[in-house]
């Protein structure tokens, strides 16, 4: 009986042990499944991370390339700015030289005016002296006439009274002496008058010479004024010639500028030139440049052809400045590849400039944003700033 009970206990033990082992095996399988599932999820997550890192690396490479291109453009722009600064300095030196020359001319004219004023005063004094001498001469002539009358009266008296010849001779001699004294005095006054007239003649001759020199100076100054006016009027003549040549085919402003709406050339916020806009841009630019550079009288006065980019006031100033500069440079890069650019060697004339929203278009006190977003082609003349300054000085002198 005891043995049977022991066998029953052993059987229950092994059954419990087997159940325990089965439970442990199930738990182990669950752990293995969870580990495999977690590993799969981690592998997928890592793959996504790797893809994101690879994309980020590509974006960084693109950004680095764009920054390098921007640095190259900034370097070119700095070179252009340095050249413009050197050109402005040369023009300032020319203006200073012209100012010094004009100051010297004004000083000479002032000196001539002072000499003429002194000479005029001296002539007035000499005229007064001549008038006084003429009055004295008239008075002497009047006295001589009176004396001659008295001599005649005395002779008549002598004849009538039958005075003796000796008495008559004495009286006549006395009067002759008086007449001789008066005649000598009159001769001296006449000599003095002749000397005064000679001096006056010399003064008049000197005055004529001064007047002639003064008139020559005025003619020379007027000639230079007309020449400068001619030079400063070149801009207006070029605009007239430009409008005559282009006619109504191209719309040119009163300042000779060609304006193109940015909406036609670029997408909003972009500086990449539209492909469908290149044909129209090529046609307008070719006509404009042919009118400027094809005319020898115009070409010899052209110093620069400036491509300006303009934006509206939406956004910050620096953002719009960068966008306007990139757009102007994009247009210049395209135009530099055209046959017209090679024909007239435009690389030494073309420059690109961004103006941000500094030159907005205002209508009825409100900004016209579409009109403000534009590209402009302008030309600059040689020594244009100097011509404007000279013309301003001449107008002030008037």
WOBELPE-V417612 format. One line per field, one symbol per residue. psi: psi as a letter, one per 20 degrees, with the letter a starting at -180 (. if undefined). burial: # if it has 9 or more other ideal C-beta (glycine too) atoms within 8 Angstrom, else .. A space follows every 10 residues. Layout:
BEGIN
psi: ???
burial: ???
END
This chain:
BEGIN
psi: hghhhghhgh ghghghgghg hgghgggggg ggggggghgg ggggghgggg gghgghgggh ggggghhggh hgghgghhgg ggghggghgg hhggggghgg ghhgghgggg ggggghgghg ghhgghghgg ggghgggggg hgggggghgh gggggggggg ilrqhggggg gggghggghg ghggghgghg gggggghggh ggggghgggg gggghggggg ghghghgghg gijhghhggg hghgghcjhp oprijjqppp phhhhqrpjq jppqhiihgg gggghggghh hgiiohhghi ipgqopoppq rajprrghgh ggghghgghg ghgghiiqhh hhgjlihihp qqppjckhlq oppkjqpnhg hhorpqpqqq qpkghggggg hgghhhh.
burial: .......... .......... .......... .......... .......... .......... .......... ..#...#..# ...#...#.. #..##..##. .#..#..##. .#..##..## .##..#..## ..#..##..# #.##..#..# #..##..#.. .......#.. ##..#..##. .##.##..## .##..##.## ..##.##..# #.##..#... #...#..##. ##.##..##. ###.##.... .#...##### ##..##.... ..##..##.. ##.####### ###.#..##. ###.###### ###......# ########## ##.###.#.# #..#.#..## #######..# #.....###. ########## #.######## #.##....
END
